[in-house]
């Protein structure tokens, strides 16, 4: 493995730019997976990365060494960065010193909604987005459509919050949600605190598409009109509404409940 100690090294410069810039990641069609858990999940579900990068002090760490060996077997390029250079690339505090460089998956977007899906309209917070992806994957939902105003799904913060969910989902970024809603072959349920129908009144035993909006503004009026139904999560406390990630989890797992034990 090649050891890099100079900040002027072109490979290090490329890695540092990818770590710092969403535009650089988008242009390159690549992203960084920081930490052992994401690396293990990628190897399990997607195979070898393009590159494996380890900190010099982490080469023989008991969690890092098997991943490094697996990457070498998969013929991925493997690099060692001096600890100070690795620290300039990694965004994980107190990590073990391992990251993977991978090609950002770009699945072909379907023209119609035919299976359970999540539609995200202008969701801004990376933590919320990652949590929703994690809940969707846990609930057996496969497709996630993100509008152009939604946070970058493959950014380091969203990846960390998703905890590997990205690798079992088909994530479509820059999606035009209105045509998808209008041509959908399944019900599209838009969440709204003003709706009369609760999620517990809905038949969720089949496929549905869940539509969630901006943390402050909610789903846009245009998409509200394009949805099949508006639904609300009833609550007894004095809070006006739930955090969008919490609301999504409640919706997904009510669907799971109906599918497994019935209404």
N, C-alpha and C positions, 0 to 999 in steps of 0.2 A: 504494500500500500504506500501511496505517496504521502509524505509529510509536508505540509505547507506551513511555513512560519512567517512569510512576508505578506504584509498588507497590500503590497503592490501586485500580488499574484492574480492573474486574470480570473481564475476559477473562484478565488475568494471574493473578488469584486462582484462577480455575477451572483454568488450566493447572498452576499450582503444586500445587494439591490433587490433581489427577490424577497428577502426577509422584510425589507422596509417598505416596498412599494406595491400596491395593488395593481397599478398600471403596468409595472414590469412583469408581474405574474400573469396578467391578462395577455400582454404582448407575447410572452414566451410560451403561454399555454402550460405553465408549470406551477407547482406550489410545493411548500415545505411541510413535512409532517414532523413535528418536534416531540420527541419523547418515545419511551419504550412502548407504551400502550398503543399509540397510533401506528407505530412501525409494525408491531405484531399484528394489528388488525388489517393493515394494508397487505402484508405478506399472506395472511390467511385468505383474504377475499379477492385480492387483485394480482398477487404474484410479485415478481421482482420489481424493485424501483429502478429509476434511471441511475441514481447515485445514492450511496450511503456515506454519510459524513459523521465522523466521531471525533470527540475531543481527545487530545493526546493522552490525558490522564484516565480516559474511560475505555481504552482499547481492551483491557482485560477484565473489565467489570463483569460480574457473573450474569447480569441481565443483557449486557451489550454484546458480549462475545458470540452467543448463539445467533443473534440477529445478523451480526457482521458476517459470520460464516455462511448463513443462508443467502445473504446478498451476494457473496462471492460465488457461491454455487450457481446462483441465477445469473451470473456474469454481469452484475451491476458494477459500475465504477465505484471504487471505495477510496475515500480520502480520509486522512487524519489532519485535523487542524490543531495548531498549538492552542493551548487553553484560552489565551487572551483573544485569539482570532475567533475561536468558537463562540466565546462570550459575546462577540460583536454580531454574530449571526442568530444565535438562539434567543427566543423571547421567553423561555421558561426559566424561572428562578429556581435554583437548587435542583435542576434536572440532573440526569445521569450522564449527559453528554452524547446524545445520539439524535440524528435527524435524517430523514430520507427526502430526496428530491424525486418528485413523481410528475408525470404528465397529468394535467387536470382532465378528468374524464369529461367527455362532451357527447352524451348520448343523443341520438336523433329524436327530436320532439315529435310525439304523436299529434295528429291533426284533431283528434277528438278525445274526450274523456270517457273511458270505458271501464276503468277500474278505480278503486278507492285512491284518492289523491289529496294533496294539500296544495292550496293556492295562496300565495302570500303577496299581499298588495302593499308595497312600500314599507315593509318591516325594517326598522332602522338598527336595532340593537343586536350586535353580534351574539351576545349571550342568549338572547331570546331566540334568535334563529337557530343556534346550535342546539338549544334545549328542545325546540320543536322538531328538529330533525331526529334527535335521539328518541323522543316520544313516538314519532311516526314510525320509525324503524321497529321499535319495541312492540307497537300495535299491529305490525304486519302490513303497514301501508308502504307502497313501493315508490310512488311517483310524487315529486315535489316541484311545483312550478313557481318561480320567483319573478316578480315583475322587475322592470328595469330600475325602479327606485328602491329595491330591497338591498340590504347589505350583501356584500360579496360572500357567497356561500363557501368558497374555498379559501377564505382568509385564515390566517393562523388562529385568531381568536374564536372564529366559528368552528374550526376544526377541533380545537381543544374542548369547546363546550359540547360538541357532537359526540365525542368519545368513541369515534369509529363508525358512527351511524352513516356517514357519507358513503362508506364503501359498500353498503348493501342497498343504497337508494339510487334511483335515477333522478338527478337534479337538473332541472332545465332553467337556466338563468336568462334574463332578458325576455321572458315570455309575455306575450300580449294576452292578458287574462280575459278580456271582454269577449273575443271570438270563441275562446275555449268554453266560457260559461254558456254562451248562446247556442253553441252547437253540441253541448254535452249530451251524451247518451245516458247519463246518470244524474240524480238530483245533486244540485249545488247548494250547499247550506252556508249562508253567510251569517256570521255571528254578529249580534247587535244587542246592546243593553236595552233597547226599546222594543224588541220583538215580543209578541204575545205568546208564541209557541215555544215551549221549552224543549231542550234536547231529549228529555225523557218522554215527551209526547210523540217524538218522531220514530218512524220505523227505520232503524239503522242496521237491520239484519242483512241488507244487501250492500252493494257498492254505493258510496257517496263521495262527493268532493267537498272538502271543508275549505271555506274561504275566510281568511283572517287578514286584518288590515293593520295600518300604522298604529303604533302604540298610543298616540294621543288622539288622532283623528278617526281612527277606525277604518272600515272599508269605504272606499269612495262611493258616492251616490250612483255613478254609472254602473259599477259592479253590483251594488245592492239591487239595482233594477234588473240586471242580467241574471241574478241568482234565482234559483227555483223557490227557495224559502229563506226567511230570516228566522233565526233561532236564538234563544237566550239560555244561559245557565242560571237557574234560580239559586238564590242564596239568602240566608237568614240574617246575616250580620249587617252592620251599618256601612260597610265599604260599598262604594258605588259599583265597582267592577273588579274583575280579576286581572292580574298580569296576563298578557297575551299568551305567554308560554304555558302558564298554569291552566288557562282556559282551554288551550289546545289539548293538553294532556287529559283534561276532564272529558272533552268531546271524544277523543280517540278511544279512551278506555270505556266510555259508555257504549261505543260501537263494538268494542271487543266483548263487553258483557252481554250485549244483545245477541251477538253471534255465537257465543258459547253457552249461555244459559237461557236465552230467549227473553222476550219482553215481559 
